[in-house]
Amino acid sequence: MKTIIAITGASGAVYAKHLFDCLCKNGAELHLIITENAKGILKDETGIDEGYFKRKNVSIYENSNLNVKIASGSFRFDGMVVIPASMGTLGRIANGYSNNLISRVADVALKERRKLIIVPRETPLNYIHLKNMLTLSRAGAVILPASPAFYHKPKDIDDIARFITARILNQLDIDNDLIPPYAEKD
Ligand SMILES: Cc1cc2nc3c(=O)[nH]c(=O)nc-3n(C[C@H](O)[C@H](O)[C@H](O)COP(=O)(O)O)c2cc1C
């Protein structure tokens, strides 16, 4: 399984770390892009830096470098997850800017009809955010808001992140038992 993870400068870096850990455990080949804005937020919110992601199954790219294999439609991958997705990056993808690696690879994912999962984090949402999300959904992306449920009674932040990771793994067709299925009440 080849997956691209793009971490952008929105709050919610823990979601990216949790997804990364799960995909690593699953033996995925990972291609990781972290924006400059995301690096500071990652450190601030989770205490980890880019070094955390350096593993033998992981290739890491600069967002400013378009001269890499993943920027081409000839590089085949199973899915791309933008997590958390800032409204800035979401807007660039929705409008086809392709002026950095994340927006270019997302553009490729859409044109090649590959799975593109966008995990937006902002609240409240303005007209432009909503319009961009609708555009992306119509273009074939999955909009999967960082909007955890609470019926599984999360005990900590990791439990909250687990819910979002489970939803993303479902979208990537990866079996998982991170969250028990919703059980009907008597
Ligand atoms: C501490 C911090 C938290 C932020 N949280 C968010 C957020 O939750 N959602 C968002 O859309 N932008 C957020 N921003 C603003 C983005 O980082 C900013 O728009 C940036 O240009 C996004 O660029 P990037 O997508 O290339 O990382 C935050 C910025 C900072 C400094």
PDBQT file of the ligand as one rigid body, heavy atoms in Angstrom, charges set to zero:
ROOT
HETATM    1  C1  LIG A 201      -1.015  28.021  15.795  1.00  0.00    +0.000 C 
HETATM    2  C2  LIG A 201      -1.747  28.113  14.485  1.00  0.00    +0.000 A 
HETATM    3  C3  LIG A 201      -2.904  27.393  14.307  1.00  0.00    +0.000 A 
HETATM    4  C4  LIG A 201      -3.605  27.459  13.101  1.00  0.00    +0.000 A 
HETATM    5  N1  LIG A 201      -4.747  26.725  12.953  1.00  0.00    +0.000 NA
HETATM    6  C5  LIG A 201      -5.385  26.740  11.783  1.00  0.00    +0.000 A 
HETATM    7  C6  LIG A 201      -6.536  25.918  11.595  1.00  0.00    +0.000 A 
HETATM    8  O1  LIG A 201      -6.959  25.178  12.481  1.00  0.00    +0.000 OA
HETATM    9  N2  LIG A 201      -7.129  25.933  10.381  1.00  0.00    +0.000 N 
HETATM   10  C7  LIG A 201      -6.662  26.710   9.339  1.00  0.00    +0.000 A 
HETATM   11  O2  LIG A 201      -7.244  26.659   8.261  1.00  0.00    +0.000 OA
HETATM   12  N3  LIG A 201      -5.585  27.516   9.511  1.00  0.00    +0.000 NA
HETATM   13  C8  LIG A 201      -4.933  27.546  10.675  1.00  0.00    +0.000 A 
HETATM   14  N4  LIG A 201      -3.828  28.339  10.848  1.00  0.00    +0.000 N 
HETATM   15  C9  LIG A 201      -3.404  29.212   9.752  1.00  0.00    +0.000 C 
HETATM   16  C10 LIG A 201      -2.552  28.493   8.721  1.00  0.00    +0.000 C 
HETATM   17  O3  LIG A 201      -1.387  27.960   9.314  1.00  0.00    +0.000 OA
HETATM   18  C11 LIG A 201      -2.172  29.470   7.587  1.00  0.00    +0.000 C 
HETATM   19  O4  LIG A 201      -3.325  29.847   6.850  1.00  0.00    +0.000 OA
HETATM   20  C12 LIG A 201      -1.120  28.928   6.671  1.00  0.00    +0.000 C 
HETATM   21  O5  LIG A 201      -0.870  29.855   5.622  1.00  0.00    +0.000 OA
HETATM   22  C13 LIG A 201      -1.518  27.597   6.064  1.00  0.00    +0.000 C 
HETATM   23  O6  LIG A 201      -0.472  27.210   5.185  1.00  0.00    +0.000 OA
HETATM   24  P1  LIG A 201      -0.201  25.690   4.816  1.00  0.00    +0.000 P 
HETATM   25  O7  LIG A 201      -1.485  25.121   4.383  1.00  0.00    +0.000 OA
HETATM   26  O8  LIG A 201       0.811  25.793   3.709  1.00  0.00    +0.000 OA
HETATM   27  O9  LIG A 201       0.377  25.003   6.011  1.00  0.00    +0.000 OA
HETATM   28  C14 LIG A 201      -3.115  28.282  12.049  1.00  0.00    +0.000 A 
HETATM   29  C15 LIG A 201      -1.931  28.995  12.231  1.00  0.00    +0.000 A 
HETATM   30  C16 LIG A 201      -1.254  28.917  13.437  1.00  0.00    +0.000 A 
HETATM   31  C17 LIG A 201       0.025  29.697  13.601  1.00  0.00    +0.000 C 
ENDROOT
TORSDOF 0
